[in-house]
């Protein structure tokens, strides 16, 4: 796969529509063409302590940020026609669908591919697990800021370029 967009969401709480940050890495011709990172004001702007522990984003960080529709309006033209890739894509796809539903937007039916599933097929039991940081390291990518949406999208893109 030479043309795709790797995507990663972080959420404010247990509700999948509570996206509070997004990272996107656009790959064209097998090369990174664009990187995008944005904090998002979730609606409502409520953060569960467990989510804060994971990514470190707090209510104060997103109070003045745009909501999902404004942020997605910036991203959509950049990824038009591209398949989306995520590590454990079931989570990121469900976040995207939930955010579209929350704001009553028509979901355009994005095509998702999963680097976690691909890792299980390609590497099998050669890896101790198929977590993003483990697979990224195996593919030669040093994931230093795990759970930062852009860093995770970059790691996913590196994995996808190796195994998809």
C-alpha positions in Angstrom: 0.0 0.0 0.0 1.6 3.2 -1.2 -1.2 5.7 -0.7 -3.1 6.0 2.6 -3.7 8.1 5.6 -2.7 6.7 9.1 -5.0 8.1 11.8 -5.2 8.0 15.5 -7.6 9.4 18.0 -7.4 10.0 21.7 -10.7 10.3 23.7 -11.6 12.4 26.7 -13.7 9.7 28.4 -15.3 6.3 27.8 -17.6 7.7 25.1 -16.1 7.1 21.6 -17.5 10.4 20.3 -15.4 12.3 22.9 -12.4 12.7 20.6 -10.0 15.2 22.1 -7.0 14.9 19.7 -6.3 13.5 16.3 -3.1 12.7 14.4 -3.1 12.0 10.7 -0.1 11.1 8.5 -0.8 11.1 4.8 1.4 8.8 2.7 1.6 9.1 -1.0 3.9 7.1 -3.3 5.2 5.3 -0.2 6.5 8.6 1.3 5.1 10.8 4.1 3.5 13.7 2.3 1.8 15.5 5.2 1.4 15.4 9.0 -1.6 16.8 10.9 -2.2 17.1 14.6 -5.0 18.9 16.4 -6.5 19.1 19.8 -10.3 18.9 19.7 -12.9 20.3 22.1 -15.0 17.3 23.0 -18.7 17.8 23.6 -19.3 17.7 26.5 -15.8 18.8 27.5 -15.5 16.1 30.3 -12.4 14.1 31.0 -12.3 10.9 32.9 -9.2 10.5 35.2 -8.3 7.2 33.5 -8.1 8.8 30.1 -6.0 11.7 31.4 -3.5 9.2 32.8 -3.2 7.6 29.3 -2.7 10.8 27.2 -2.2 13.7 29.6 -4.8 15.9 27.9 -7.1 17.9 30.2 -10.2 19.9 29.9 -8.2 23.2 30.1 -6.2 22.0 27.1 -9.2 21.8 24.8 -11.6 24.5 26.1 -10.6 27.0 23.4 -10.2 24.4 20.6 -12.5 23.7 17.7 -15.0 20.9 17.9 -14.9 17.9 15.7 -16.8 19.3 12.6 -14.4 22.2 12.3 -11.4 20.0 12.7 -12.7 17.3 10.3 -13.4 20.0 7.7 -9.6 20.7 7.6 -8.7 17.0 7.4 -11.3 15.6 4.9 -9.8 17.2 1.8 -6.4 15.9 2.6 -7.5 12.3 2.9 -10.1 12.2 0.2 -10.1 9.0 -1.7 -7.4 7.4 0.5 -7.9 4.3 2.7 -7.4 4.9 6.4 -5.0 2.9 8.4 -5.0 2.6 12.2 -3.5 0.3 14.8 -6.4 -1.6 16.3 -8.6 0.1 13.7 -11.8 -1.0 15.3 -11.3 1.7 18.0 -10.4 4.5 15.7 -13.1 3.7 13.2 -15.7 3.6 16.0 -14.5 7.0 17.3 -14.8 8.5 13.8 -18.3 7.0 13.3 -19.4 8.1 16.8 -18.1 11.7 16.2 -19.9 11.9 12.9 -23.1 10.6 14.6 -22.7 13.0 17.6 -22.7 16.0 15.3 -25.3 14.5 12.9 -22.9 14.4 10.0 -23.2 12.0 7.1 -20.5 9.4 7.4 -18.8 8.9 4.0 -17.9 5.2 4.5 -14.2 5.4 4.9 -12.2 2.2 4.1 -10.2 1.1 7.2 -7.2 -1.2 7.4 -5.7 -2.5 10.7 -2.0 -2.7 11.3 -2.6 -4.7 14.5 -4.4 -7.5 12.5 -1.7 -7.3 9.8 1.0 -7.6 12.4 -0.6 -10.8 13.8 -0.6 -12.3 10.3 2.9 -11.2 9.3 4.8 -11.6 12.6 2.6 -14.1 14.4 4.3 -15.4 17.6 7.7 -13.9 16.7 6.5 -10.9 18.7 5.7 -11.0 22.4 2.5 -9.0 21.7 1.1 -6.8 18.9 0.8 -3.5 20.7 1.6 -0.4 18.8 4.9 0.3 20.5 6.1 -3.3 20.1 5.2 -3.6 16.4 6.6 -0.1 15.7 10.0 -1.1 17.3 10.1 -4.3 15.4 9.5 -2.3 12.2 12.4 0.1 13.1 10.3 3.0 14.4 11.1 4.5 17.8 7.8 5.5 19.3 8.8 8.0 22.0 5.5 9.6 22.8 3.0 6.7 22.9 -0.6 8.0 23.2 0.2 11.3 21.5 -2.1 11.1 18.5 0.4 12.3 15.9 3.2 10.0 17.3 0.9 7.0 17.2 -0.2 7.9 13.6 3.4 8.2 12.6 4.2 4.8 14.1 1.1 3.3 12.4 2.2 4.8 9.1 5.7 3.3 9.5 4.2 -0.1 10.3 1.8 0.1 7.3 4.7 1.0 4.9 6.5 -2.1 6.0 3.8 -4.7 6.1 0.7 -3.6 4.2 
